[in-house]
Amino acid sequence: INMDFNKYQYIGKLNTEFLEVEFGKLATDELILTDERDDHIKERHDRDYNLFHQCVYDIIKRPDTVLKDSKNQNTVFYIKYIEETHLNIVIRLSLEIENTNRKNSIITSYQLGAKTLKRLKKNNKTLYNKE
């Protein structure tokens, strides 16, 4: 069995307030990135990888927008405008009701063009908007 799946880095704490209004109590406010997902971002979104690592802490603390992913359960998009692009960080939340010991976890991250962002905002519920 490959136990490397459990290797992860601690990213920070989520502001759970507006998330819990939508999802109910989170199991934890801690956010992690597993090595497996980090590799995924590196392989699949190579152009965005360095930007992601430069900005991830800032985006988690100060997102411009947080959307509820309408297609995937307990998943949110943290989006921030950075250097003429928008970086989207997709996070799978860990809810208390699920009764797992999982932490909130980054699934992937990639840049969004203005059109894609507009479509995302139209098709997914806004949970948070920076004034």
A tleap script that builds the chain and sets N, CA, C and O, in Angstrom:
source leaprc.protein.ff14SB
mol = sequence {
  NILE ASN MET ASP PHE ASN LYS TYR GLN TYR
  ILE GLY LYS LEU ASN THR GLU PHE LEU GLU
  VAL GLU PHE GLY LYS LEU ALA THR ASP GLU
  LEU ILE LEU THR ASP GLU ARG ASP ASP HIE
  ILE LYS GLU ARG HIE ASP ARG ASP TYR ASN
  LEU PHE HIE GLN CYS VAL TYR ASP ILE ILE
  LYS ARG PRO ASP THR VAL LEU LYS ASP SER
  LYS ASN GLN ASN THR VAL PHE TYR ILE LYS
  TYR ILE GLU GLU THR HIE LEU ASN ILE VAL
  ILE ARG LEU SER LEU GLU ILE GLU ASN THR
  ASN ARG LYS ASN SER ILE ILE THR SER TYR
  GLN LEU GLY ALA LYS THR LEU LYS ARG LEU
  LYS LYS ASN ASN LYS THR LEU TYR ASN LYS
  CGLU
}
set mol.1.N position { 0.850 -1.196 0.000 }
set mol.1.CA position { 0.000 0.000 0.000 }
set mol.1.C position { 0.889 1.251 0.000 }
set mol.1.O position { 1.864 1.344 0.745 }
set mol.2.N position { 0.523 2.195 -0.850 }
set mol.2.CA position { 1.290 3.431 -0.922 }
set mol.2.C position { 0.788 4.406 0.138 }
set mol.2.O position { -0.289 4.986 0.004 }
set mol.3.N position { 1.569 4.574 1.174 }
set mol.3.CA position { 1.148 5.452 2.262 }
set mol.3.C position { 1.517 6.919 1.999 }
set mol.3.O position { 1.188 7.803 2.790 }
set mol.4.N position { 2.199 7.159 0.882 }
set mol.4.CA position { 2.596 8.524 0.549 }
set mol.4.C position { 1.402 9.445 0.416 }
set mol.4.O position { 1.530 10.666 0.501 }
set mol.5.N position { 0.254 8.855 0.207 }
set mol.5.CA position { -0.964 9.649 0.074 }
set mol.5.C position { -1.176 10.527 1.311 }
set mol.5.O position { -1.799 11.586 1.243 }
set mol.6.N position { -0.643 10.059 2.435 }
set mol.6.CA position { -0.839 10.794 3.688 }
set mol.6.C position { 0.169 11.922 3.900 }
set mol.6.O position { 0.073 12.672 4.871 }
set mol.7.N position { 1.121 12.038 3.003 }
set mol.7.CA position { 2.084 13.122 3.145 }
set mol.7.C position { 1.450 14.413 2.665 }
set mol.7.O position { 0.894 14.485 1.569 }
set mol.8.N position { 1.545 15.427 3.504 }
set mol.8.CA position { 0.942 16.692 3.110 }
set mol.8.C position { 1.652 17.864 3.766 }
set mol.8.O position { 2.407 17.698 4.724 }
set mol.9.N position { 1.397 19.041 3.236 }
set mol.9.CA position { 1.871 20.253 3.898 }
set mol.9.C position { 0.677 21.032 4.408 }
set mol.9.O position { -0.385 21.084 3.788 }
set mol.10.N position { 0.897 21.635 5.564 }
set mol.10.CA position { -0.132 22.449 6.196 }
set mol.10.C position { -0.117 23.823 5.527 }
set mol.10.O position { 0.930 24.467 5.455 }
set mol.11.N position { -1.269 24.270 5.040 }
set mol.11.CA position { -1.336 25.546 4.324 }
set mol.11.C position { -1.786 26.680 5.237 }
set mol.11.O position { -1.223 27.774 5.191 }
set mol.12.N position { -2.780 26.430 6.053 }
set mol.12.CA position { -3.244 27.487 6.941 }
set mol.12.C position { -4.644 27.215 7.442 }
set mol.12.O position { -5.169 26.110 7.308 }
set mol.13.N position { -5.235 28.241 8.018 }
set mol.13.CA position { -6.585 28.105 8.551 }
set mol.13.C position { -7.573 28.846 7.660 }
set mol.13.O position { -7.300 29.950 7.191 }
set mol.14.N position { -8.719 28.221 7.437 }
set mol.14.CA position { -9.785 28.855 6.670 }
set mol.14.C position { -10.643 29.703 7.599 }
set mol.14.O position { -10.853 29.357 8.761 }
set mol.15.N position { -11.125 30.795 7.080 }
set mol.15.CA position { -12.151 31.548 7.795 }
set mol.15.C position { -13.441 30.758 7.578 }
set mol.15.O position { -14.000 30.761 6.480 }
set mol.16.N position { -13.908 30.086 8.622 }
set mol.16.CA position { -15.016 29.137 8.434 }
set mol.16.C position { -16.391 29.794 8.482 }
set mol.16.O position { -17.393 29.171 8.131 }
set mol.17.N position { -16.436 31.033 8.910 }
set mol.17.CA position { -17.715 31.686 9.168 }
set mol.17.C position { -18.705 31.575 8.008 }
set mol.17.O position { -19.789 31.013 8.159 }
set mol.18.N position { -18.326 32.110 6.861 }
set mol.18.CA position { -19.252 32.100 5.717 }
set mol.18.C position { -19.382 30.713 5.087 }
set mol.18.O position { -20.359 30.434 4.391 }
set mol.19.N position { -18.409 29.853 5.327 }
set mol.19.CA position { -18.507 28.476 4.826 }
set mol.19.C position { -19.551 27.700 5.627 }
set mol.19.O position { -20.333 26.929 5.072 }
set mol.20.N position { -19.546 27.917 6.936 }
set mol.20.CA position { -20.462 27.152 7.800 }
set mol.20.C position { -21.911 27.603 7.654 }
set mol.20.O position { -22.835 26.836 7.923 }
set mol.21.N position { -22.105 28.843 7.228 }
set mol.21.CA position { -23.462 29.313 6.931 }
set mol.21.C position { -24.069 28.433 5.834 }
set mol.21.O position { -25.258 28.117 5.865 }
set mol.22.N position { -23.242 28.048 4.874 }
set mol.22.CA position { -23.688 27.257 3.730 }
set mol.22.C position { -23.648 25.753 3.992 }
set mol.22.O position { -24.584 25.035 3.640 }
set mol.23.N position { -22.571 25.275 4.606 }
set mol.23.CA position { -22.322 23.834 4.682 }
set mol.23.C position { -22.616 23.226 6.051 }
set mol.23.O position { -22.693 22.004 6.179 }
set mol.24.N position { -22.778 24.055 7.061 }
set mol.24.CA position { -22.857 23.524 8.413 }
set mol.24.C position { -21.452 23.432 8.997 }
set mol.24.O position { -20.482 23.870 8.378 }
set mol.25.N position { -21.352 22.866 10.183 }
set mol.25.CA position { -20.083 22.866 10.906 }
set mol.25.C position { -18.996 22.090 10.162 }
set mol.25.O position { -19.197 20.961 9.716 }
set mol.26.N position { -17.832 22.745 10.048 }
set mol.26.CA position { -16.679 22.057 9.463 }
set mol.26.C position { -15.981 21.244 10.543 }
set mol.26.O position { -15.996 21.611 11.718 }
set mol.27.N position { -15.372 20.140 10.137 }
set mol.27.CA position { -14.663 19.288 11.093 }
set mol.27.C position { -13.433 20.006 11.643 }
set mol.27.O position { -13.015 19.752 12.773 }
set mol.28.N position { -12.856 20.900 10.844 }
set mol.28.CA position { -11.648 21.625 11.238 }
set mol.28.C position { -11.530 22.872 10.380 }
set mol.28.O position { -12.143 22.961 9.316 }
set mol.29.N position { -10.748 23.827 10.837 }
set mol.29.CA position { -10.505 24.993 9.994 }
set mol.29.C position { -9.164 24.862 9.266 }
set mol.29.O position { -8.766 25.753 8.515 }
set mol.30.N position { -8.475 23.747 9.496 }
set mol.30.CA position { -7.159 23.552 8.904 }
set mol.30.C position { -7.258 23.152 7.435 }
set mol.30.O position { -8.125 22.376 7.033 }
set mol.31.N position { -6.345 23.704 6.658 }
set mol.31.CA position { -6.284 23.408 5.222 }
set mol.31.C position { -4.933 22.804 4.895 }
set mol.31.O position { -3.887 23.298 5.318 }
set mol.32.N position { -4.983 21.720 4.128 }
set mol.32.CA position { -3.740 21.044 3.744 }
set mol.32.C position { -3.668 20.867 2.228 }
set mol.32.O position { -4.652 21.017 1.503 }
set mol.33.N position { -2.453 20.542 1.788 }
set mol.33.CA position { -2.199 20.165 0.404 }
set mol.33.C position { -1.406 18.872 0.438 }
set mol.33.O position { -0.282 18.845 0.940 }
set mol.34.N position { -1.983 17.794 -0.092 }
set mol.34.CA position { -1.248 16.526 -0.096 }
set mol.34.C position { -0.191 16.571 -1.204 }
set mol.34.O position { -0.327 17.300 -2.187 }
set mol.35.N position { 0.852 15.781 -1.019 }
set mol.35.CA position { 1.900 15.699 -2.037 }
set mol.35.C position { 1.314 15.225 -3.357 }
set mol.35.O position { 1.742 15.650 -4.430 }
set mol.36.N position { 0.332 14.341 -3.265 }
set mol.36.CA position { -0.292 13.795 -4.478 }
set mol.36.C position { -0.985 14.904 -5.274 }
set mol.36.O position { -0.859 14.965 -6.497 }
set mol.37.N position { -1.710 15.772 -4.580 }
set mol.37.CA position { -2.406 16.884 -5.249 }
set mol.37.C position { -1.423 17.935 -5.746 }
set mol.37.O position { -1.622 18.546 -6.796 }
set mol.38.N position { -0.350 18.137 -4.966 }
set mol.38.CA position { 0.690 19.076 -5.379 }
set mol.38.C position { 1.306 18.611 -6.705 }
set mol.38.O position { 1.533 19.411 -7.613 }
set mol.39.N position { 1.566 17.315 -6.793 }
set mol.39.CA position { 2.091 16.743 -8.040 }
set mol.39.C position { 1.102 16.922 -9.178 }
set mol.39.O position { 1.485 17.217 -10.310 }
set mol.40.N position { -0.180 16.738 -8.865 }
set mol.40.CA position { -1.227 16.908 -9.877 }
set mol.40.C position { -1.193 18.323 -10.458 }
set mol.40.O position { -1.243 18.507 -11.674 }
set mol.41.N position { -1.108 19.318 -9.571 }
set mol.41.CA position { -1.083 20.706 -10.041 }
set mol.41.C position { 0.157 20.940 -10.905 }
set mol.41.O position { 0.095 21.606 -11.939 }
set mol.42.N position { 1.283 20.378 -10.459 }
set mol.42.CA position { 2.537 20.547 -11.192 }
set mol.42.C position { 2.425 19.929 -12.591 }
set mol.42.O position { 2.874 20.517 -13.576 }
set mol.43.N position { 1.826 18.747 -12.664 }
set mol.43.CA position { 1.726 18.038 -13.943 }
set mol.43.C position { 0.656 18.616 -14.861 }
set mol.43.O position { 0.894 18.822 -16.051 }
set mol.44.N position { -0.512 18.873 -14.306 }
set mol.44.CA position { -1.652 19.263 -15.127 }
set mol.44.C position { -1.751 20.763 -15.383 }
set mol.44.O position { -2.294 21.199 -16.398 }
set mol.45.N position { -1.213 21.551 -14.439 }
set mol.45.CA position { -1.346 23.007 -14.547 }
set mol.45.C position { 0.020 23.653 -14.334 }
set mol.45.O position { 0.192 24.559 -13.518 }
set mol.46.N position { 0.969 23.154 -15.094 }
set mol.46.CA position { 2.366 23.541 -14.945 }
set mol.46.C position { 2.572 25.058 -14.939 }
set mol.46.O position { 3.352 25.580 -14.142 }
set mol.47.N position { 1.878 25.755 -15.821 }
set mol.47.CA position { 2.039 27.210 -15.935 }
set mol.47.C position { 1.570 27.917 -14.673 }
set mol.47.O position { 2.025 29.018 -14.364 }
set mol.48.N position { 0.675 27.290 -13.959 }
set mol.48.CA position { 0.068 27.925 -12.789 }
set mol.48.C position { 0.741 27.521 -11.477 }
set mol.48.O position { 0.455 28.078 -10.418 }
set mol.49.N position { 1.623 26.560 -11.568 }
set mol.49.CA position { 2.170 25.939 -10.356 }
set mol.49.C position { 2.936 26.930 -9.478 }
set mol.49.O position { 2.700 27.004 -8.272 }
set mol.50.N position { 3.846 27.685 -10.078 }
set mol.50.CA position { 4.637 28.640 -9.293 }
set mol.50.C position { 3.774 29.750 -8.734 }
set mol.50.O position { 3.940 30.167 -7.587 }
set mol.51.N position { 2.853 30.225 -9.551 }
set mol.51.CA position { 1.925 31.261 -9.104 }
set mol.51.C position { 1.114 30.756 -7.906 }
set mol.51.O position { 0.936 31.461 -6.913 }
set mol.52.N position { 0.638 29.539 -8.026 }
set mol.52.CA position { -0.120 28.910 -6.940 }
set mol.52.C position { 0.692 28.931 -5.642 }
set mol.52.O position { 0.189 29.344 -4.597 }
set mol.53.N position { 1.950 28.484 -5.714 }
set mol.53.CA position { 2.767 28.416 -4.502 }
set mol.53.C position { 3.132 29.794 -3.954 }
set mol.53.O position { 3.285 29.965 -2.745 }
set mol.54.N position { 3.269 30.755 -4.828 }
set mol.54.CA position { 3.551 32.116 -4.373 }
set mol.54.C position { 2.351 32.719 -3.656 }
set mol.54.O position { 2.503 33.490 -2.709 }
set mol.55.N position { 1.158 32.358 -4.119 }
set mol.55.CA position { -0.045 33.092 -3.711 }
set mol.55.C position { -1.013 32.333 -2.818 }
set mol.55.O position { -1.956 32.927 -2.296 }
set mol.56.N position { -0.804 31.051 -2.633 }
set mol.56.CA position { -1.804 30.230 -1.953 }
set mol.56.C position { -2.168 30.768 -0.560 }
set mol.56.O position { -3.342 30.792 -0.191 }
set mol.57.N position { -1.170 31.194 0.199 }
set mol.57.CA position { -1.450 31.652 1.569 }
set mol.57.C position { -2.292 32.921 1.546 }
set mol.57.O position { -3.225 33.082 2.333 }
set mol.58.N position { -1.945 33.809 0.635 }
set mol.58.CA position { -2.672 35.067 0.497 }
set mol.58.C position { -4.109 34.834 0.032 }
set mol.58.O position { -5.041 35.464 0.530 }
set mol.59.N position { -4.273 33.933 -0.914 }
set mol.59.CA position { -5.618 33.659 -1.451 }
set mol.59.C position { -6.519 33.063 -0.366 }
set mol.59.O position { -7.699 33.402 -0.277 }
set mol.60.N position { -5.965 32.187 0.443 }
set mol.60.CA position { -6.743 31.559 1.512 }
set mol.60.C position { -7.155 32.615 2.551 }
set mol.60.O position { -8.280 32.603 3.050 }
set mol.61.N position { -6.234 33.515 2.861 }
set mol.61.CA position { -6.528 34.565 3.855 }
set mol.61.C position { -7.413 35.670 3.289 }
set mol.61.O position { -8.310 36.170 3.968 }
set mol.62.N position { -7.148 36.048 2.032 }
set mol.62.CA position { -7.844 37.199 1.440 }
set mol.62.C position { -8.337 36.916 0.033 }
set mol.62.O position { -7.849 37.512 -0.927 }
set mol.63.N position { -9.302 36.011 -0.102 }
set mol.63.CA position { -9.831 35.746 -1.444 }
set mol.63.C position { -10.655 36.938 -1.923 }
set mol.63.O position { -11.175 37.703 -1.112 }
set mol.64.N position { -10.772 37.093 -3.231 }
set mol.64.CA position { -11.695 38.102 -3.770 }
set mol.64.C position { -13.109 37.544 -3.759 }
set mol.64.O position { -14.077 38.241 -3.458 }
set mol.65.N position { -13.193 36.268 -4.094 }
set mol.65.CA position { -14.488 35.604 -4.222 }
set mol.65.C position { -14.373 34.155 -3.764 }
set mol.65.O position { -13.368 33.490 -4.015 }
set mol.66.N position { -15.409 33.677 -3.094 }
set mol.66.CA position { -15.492 32.248 -2.805 }
set mol.66.C position { -16.832 31.763 -3.340 }
set mol.66.O position { -17.888 32.291 -2.992 }
set mol.67.N position { -16.768 30.747 -4.195 }
set mol.67.CA position { -17.972 30.188 -4.805 }
set mol.67.C position { -18.172 28.761 -4.319 }
set mol.67.O position { -17.212 28.045 -4.032 }
set mol.68.N position { -19.427 28.363 -4.231 }
set mol.68.CA position { -19.757 26.966 -3.930 }
set mol.68.C position { -19.775 26.207 -5.249 }
set mol.68.O position { -20.452 26.615 -6.192 }
set mol.69.N position { -19.050 25.130 -5.316 }
set mol.69.CA position { -19.009 24.305 -6.526 }
set mol.69.C position { -20.341 23.565 -6.651 }
set mol.69.O position { -20.669 22.714 -5.825 }
set mol.70.N position { -21.093 23.897 -7.681 }
set mol.70.CA position { -22.427 23.303 -7.825 }
set mol.70.C position { -22.372 21.850 -8.299 }
set mol.70.O position { -23.360 21.124 -8.183 }
set mol.71.N position { -21.228 21.421 -8.832 }
set mol.71.CA position { -21.128 20.061 -9.367 }
set mol.71.C position { -20.567 19.055 -8.373 }
set mol.71.O position { -20.899 17.870 -8.425 }
set mol.72.N position { -19.716 19.529 -7.468 }
set mol.72.CA position { -19.064 18.616 -6.533 }
set mol.72.C position { -19.434 18.947 -5.096 }
set mol.72.O position { -19.414 20.103 -4.672 }
set mol.73.N position { -19.770 17.898 -4.368 }
set mol.73.CA position { -20.230 18.054 -2.998 }
set mol.73.C position { -19.155 18.663 -2.098 }
set mol.73.O position { -17.979 18.310 -2.189 }
set mol.74.N position { -19.578 19.584 -1.226 }
set mol.74.CA position { -18.702 20.166 -0.203 }
set mol.74.C position { -17.394 20.713 -0.767 }
set mol.74.O position { -16.326 20.566 -0.172 }
set mol.75.N position { -17.508 21.342 -1.919 }
set mol.75.CA position { -16.325 21.860 -2.599 }
set mol.75.C position { -16.529 23.337 -2.893 }
set mol.75.O position { -17.619 23.767 -3.269 }
set mol.76.N position { -15.459 24.107 -2.715 }
set mol.76.CA position { -15.529 25.544 -2.948 }
set mol.76.C position { -14.370 26.011 -3.818 }
set mol.76.O position { -13.320 25.374 -3.887 }
set mol.77.N position { -14.593 27.143 -4.478 }
set mol.77.CA position { -13.553 27.782 -5.276 }
set mol.77.C position { -13.106 29.054 -4.565 }
set mol.77.O position { -13.916 29.945 -4.312 }
set mol.78.N position { -11.844 29.136 -4.249 }
set mol.78.CA position { -11.258 30.382 -3.720 }
set mol.78.C position { -10.567 31.072 -4.888 }
set mol.78.O position { -9.653 30.516 -5.498 }
set mol.79.N position { -11.009 32.289 -5.193 }
set mol.79.CA position { -10.522 32.957 -6.398 }
set mol.79.C position { -9.965 34.331 -6.044 }
set mol.79.O position { -10.544 35.071 -5.249 }
set mol.80.N position { -8.835 34.649 -6.651 }
set mol.80.CA position { -8.232 35.971 -6.426 }
set mol.80.C position { -7.600 36.484 -7.716 }
set mol.80.O position { -7.009 35.737 -8.496 }
set mol.81.N position { -7.751 37.782 -7.900 }
set mol.81.CA position { -7.157 38.444 -9.055 }
set mol.81.C position { -5.683 38.701 -8.767 }
set mol.81.O position { -5.339 39.353 -7.782 }
set mol.82.N position { -4.810 38.180 -9.642 }
set mol.82.CA position { -3.375 38.339 -9.441 }
set mol.82.C position { -2.702 38.623 -10.779 }
set mol.82.O position { -2.827 37.848 -11.728 }
set mol.83.N position { -2.008 39.710 -10.838 }
set mol.83.CA position { -1.204 40.011 -12.028 }
set mol.83.C position { -1.934 39.680 -13.328 }
set mol.83.O position { -1.472 38.855 -14.115 }
set mol.84.N position { -3.043 40.311 -13.537 }
set mol.84.CA position { -3.800 40.207 -14.785 }
set mol.84.C position { -4.414 38.832 -15.066 }
set mol.84.O position { -4.821 38.544 -16.191 }
set mol.85.N position { -4.476 38.007 -14.054 }
set mol.85.CA position { -5.193 36.746 -14.207 }
set mol.85.C position { -5.925 36.472 -12.904 }
set mol.85.O position { -5.718 37.164 -11.907 }
set mol.86.N position { -6.769 35.473 -12.916 }
set mol.86.CA position { -7.442 35.054 -11.691 }
set mol.86.C position { -6.951 33.655 -11.376 }
set mol.86.O position { -6.935 32.784 -12.246 }
set mol.87.N position { -6.552 33.444 -10.141 }
set mol.87.CA position { -6.134 32.105 -9.756 }
set mol.87.C position { -7.248 31.476 -8.931 }
set mol.87.O position { -7.739 32.069 -7.970 }
set mol.88.N position { -7.632 30.287 -9.315 }
set mol.88.CA position { -8.689 29.554 -8.634 }
set mol.88.C position { -8.065 28.407 -7.854 }
set mol.88.O position { -7.307 27.610 -8.406 }
set mol.89.N position { -8.390 28.327 -6.562 }
set mol.89.CA position { -7.959 27.195 -5.747 }
set mol.89.C position { -9.207 26.413 -5.356 }
set mol.89.O position { -10.111 26.946 -4.711 }
set mol.90.N position { -9.246 25.160 -5.749 }
set mol.90.CA position { -10.407 24.317 -5.479 }
set mol.90.C position { -10.155 23.552 -4.188 }
set mol.90.O position { -9.154 22.848 -4.049 }
set mol.91.N position { -11.090 23.704 -3.240 }
set mol.91.CA position { -10.920 23.106 -1.918 }
set mol.91.C position { -12.083 22.177 -1.591 }
set mol.91.O position { -13.252 22.535 -1.729 }
set mol.92.N position { -11.725 20.974 -1.154 }
set mol.92.CA position { -12.734 20.038 -0.670 }
set mol.92.C position { -12.815 20.224 0.842 }
set mol.92.O position { -11.833 20.035 1.560 }
set mol.93.N position { -14.004 20.596 1.307 }
set mol.93.CA position { -14.202 20.827 2.732 }
set mol.93.C position { -14.453 19.519 3.470 }
set mol.93.O position { -14.989 18.562 2.912 }
set mol.94.N position { -14.060 19.503 4.712 }
set mol.94.CA position { -14.326 18.349 5.561 }
set mol.94.C position { -15.372 18.756 6.599 }
set mol.94.O position { -15.102 19.570 7.482 }
set mol.95.N position { -16.554 18.183 6.482 }
set mol.95.CA position { -17.652 18.561 7.367 }
set mol.95.C position { -17.706 17.653 8.591 }
set mol.95.O position { -17.395 16.464 8.520 }
set mol.96.N position { -18.105 18.237 9.704 }
set mol.96.CA position { -18.203 17.477 10.954 }
set mol.96.C position { -19.127 16.276 10.794 }
set mol.96.O position { -18.869 15.197 11.328 }
set mol.97.N position { -20.206 16.483 10.049 }
set mol.97.CA position { -21.231 15.455 9.885 }
set mol.97.C position { -20.702 14.218 9.149 }
set mol.97.O position { -21.254 13.126 9.285 }
set mol.98.N position { -19.626 14.397 8.367 }
set mol.98.CA position { -19.053 13.267 7.620 }
set mol.98.C position { -18.284 12.316 8.521 }
set mol.98.O position { -18.059 11.153 8.185 }
set mol.99.N position { -17.883 12.845 9.686 }
set mol.99.CA position { -17.243 11.986 10.678 }
set mol.99.C position { -15.951 11.330 10.206 }
set mol.99.O position { -15.668 10.192 10.581 }
set mol.100.N position { -15.175 12.016 9.401 }
set mol.100.CA position { -13.864 11.485 9.025 }
set mol.100.C position { -12.829 12.349 9.723 }
set mol.100.O position { -13.148 13.421 10.236 }
set mol.101.N position { -11.623 11.894 9.741 }
set mol.101.CA position { -10.562 12.710 10.341 }
set mol.101.C position { -9.854 13.552 9.291 }
set mol.101.O position { -8.780 14.104 9.532 }
set mol.102.N position { -10.473 13.639 8.132 }
set mol.102.CA position { -9.843 14.397 7.055 }
set mol.102.C position { -9.830 15.881 7.344 }
set mol.102.O position { -10.705 16.411 8.029 }
set mol.103.N position { -8.820 16.539 6.810 }
set mol.103.CA position { -8.771 17.991 6.895 }
set mol.103.C position { -9.303 18.570 5.582 }
set mol.103.O position { -9.413 17.862 4.581 }
set mol.104.N position { -9.629 19.847 5.599 }
set mol.104.CA position { -9.970 20.525 4.356 }
set mol.104.C position { -8.749 20.446 3.452 }
set mol.104.O position { -7.619 20.624 3.907 }
set mol.105.N position { -8.974 20.183 2.189 }
set mol.105.CA position { -7.848 19.830 1.345 }
set mol.105.C position { -7.928 20.489 -0.029 }
set mol.105.O position { -8.986 20.518 -0.657 }
set mol.106.N position { -6.805 21.012 -0.479 }
set mol.106.CA position { -6.753 21.606 -1.811 }
set mol.106.C position { -6.753 20.485 -2.842 }
set mol.106.O position { -5.943 19.560 -2.774 }
set mol.107.N position { -7.670 20.580 -3.796 }
set mol.107.CA position { -7.785 19.561 -4.826 }
set mol.107.C position { -6.944 19.924 -6.039 }
set mol.107.O position { -6.209 19.093 -6.572 }
set mol.108.N position { -7.063 21.184 -6.469 }
set mol.108.CA position { -6.301 21.632 -7.626 }
set mol.108.C position { -6.287 23.153 -7.656 }
set mol.108.O position { -6.949 23.809 -6.851 }
set mol.109.N position { -5.534 23.696 -8.583 }
set mol.109.CA position { -5.485 25.141 -8.748 }
set mol.109.C position { -5.107 25.466 -10.178 }
set mol.109.O position { -4.248 24.813 -10.772 }
set mol.110.N position { -5.756 26.483 -10.726 }
set mol.110.CA position { -5.447 26.887 -12.103 }
set mol.110.C position { -5.940 28.302 -12.346 }
set mol.110.O position { -6.772 28.829 -11.607 }
set mol.111.N position { -5.406 28.901 -13.402 }
set mol.111.CA position { -5.806 30.256 -13.748 }
set mol.111.C position { -7.139 30.258 -14.479 }
set mol.111.O position { -7.490 29.317 -15.191 }
set mol.112.N position { -7.860 31.337 -14.280 }
set mol.112.CA position { -9.146 31.530 -14.955 }
set mol.112.C position { -9.082 32.804 -15.781 }
set mol.112.O position { -8.606 33.838 -15.313 }
set mol.113.N position { -9.563 32.718 -17.008 }
set mol.113.CA position { -9.745 33.925 -17.789 }
set mol.113.C position { -11.009 34.630 -17.330 }
set mol.113.O position { -11.819 34.062 -16.597 }
set mol.114.N position { -11.169 35.862 -17.762 }
set mol.114.CA position { -12.332 36.658 -17.357 }
set mol.114.C position { -13.648 35.987 -17.748 }
set mol.114.O position { -14.608 36.004 -16.977 }
set mol.115.N position { -13.693 35.401 -18.933 }
set mol.115.CA position { -14.927 34.737 -19.408 }
set mol.115.C position { -15.282 33.545 -18.544 }
set mol.115.O position { -16.433 33.369 -18.144 }
set mol.116.N position { -14.287 32.733 -18.265 }
set mol.116.CA position { -14.519 31.542 -17.440 }
set mol.116.C position { -14.980 31.939 -16.054 }
set mol.116.O position { -15.883 31.324 -15.487 }
set mol.117.N position { -14.356 32.968 -15.515 }
set mol.117.CA position { -14.733 33.443 -14.186 }
set mol.117.C position { -16.184 33.912 -14.179 }
set mol.117.O position { -16.938 33.620 -13.252 }
set mol.118.N position { -16.557 34.630 -15.206 }
set mol.118.CA position { -17.923 35.134 -15.310 }
set mol.118.C position { -18.921 33.971 -15.338 }
set mol.118.O position { -19.967 34.013 -14.691 }
set mol.119.N position { -18.571 32.939 -16.100 }
set mol.119.CA position { -19.428 31.754 -16.196 }
set mol.119.C position { -19.506 31.031 -14.852 }
set mol.119.O position { -20.581 30.609 -14.425 }
set mol.120.N position { -18.375 30.897 -14.204 }
set mol.120.CA position { -18.352 30.256 -12.884 }
set mol.120.C position { -19.254 30.997 -11.906 }
set mol.120.O position { -20.016 30.385 -11.158 }
set mol.121.N position { -19.158 32.328 -11.921 }
set mol.121.CA position { -19.971 33.134 -11.003 }
set mol.121.C position { -21.455 32.985 -11.305 }
set mol.121.O position { -22.292 33.036 -10.404 }
set mol.122.N position { -21.767 32.801 -12.575 }
set mol.122.CA position { -23.166 32.660 -12.964 }
set mol.122.C position { -23.721 31.303 -12.531 }
set mol.122.O position { -24.878 31.196 -12.126 }
set mol.123.N position { -22.883 30.272 -12.620 }
set mol.123.CA position { -23.353 28.897 -12.404 }
set mol.123.C position { -23.157 28.370 -10.988 }
set mol.123.O position { -23.610 27.273 -10.662 }
set mol.124.N position { -22.483 29.148 -10.151 }
set mol.124.CA position { -22.200 28.679 -8.795 }
set mol.124.C position { -22.553 29.765 -7.788 }
set mol.124.O position { -22.390 30.956 -8.054 }
set mol.125.N position { -23.026 29.347 -6.659 }
set mol.125.CA position { -23.464 30.284 -5.619 }
set mol.125.C position { -22.267 31.014 -5.002 }
set mol.125.O position { -21.260 30.397 -4.656 }
set mol.126.N position { -22.396 32.323 -4.873 }
set mol.126.CA position { -21.340 33.113 -4.226 }
set mol.126.C position { -21.501 33.042 -2.713 }
set mol.126.O position { -22.558 33.374 -2.175 }
set mol.127.N position { -20.451 32.610 -2.036 }
set mol.127.CA position { -20.468 32.520 -0.575 }
set mol.127.C position { -19.789 33.720 0.059 }
set mol.127.O position { -20.089 34.109 1.188 }
set mol.128.N position { -18.865 34.297 -0.700 }
set mol.128.CA position { -18.127 35.443 -0.175 }
set mol.128.C position { -17.667 36.316 -1.329 }
set mol.128.O position { -17.258 35.821 -2.379 }
set mol.129.N position { -17.740 37.614 -1.118 }
set mol.129.CA position { -17.231 38.575 -2.083 }
set mol.129.C position { -16.518 39.674 -1.338 }
set mol.129.O position { -17.069 40.267 -0.411 }
set mol.130.N position { -15.298 39.945 -1.739 }
set mol.130.CA position { -14.581 41.054 -1.118 }
set mol.130.C position { -15.276 42.341 -1.542 }
set mol.130.O position { -15.631 42.516 -2.708 }
set mol.131.N position { -15.462 43.229 -0.588 }
set mol.131.CA position { -16.143 44.493 -0.951 }
set mol.131.C position { -15.294 45.316 -1.888 }
set mol.131.O position { -15.702 46.403 -2.296 }
savepdb mol mol.pdb
quit
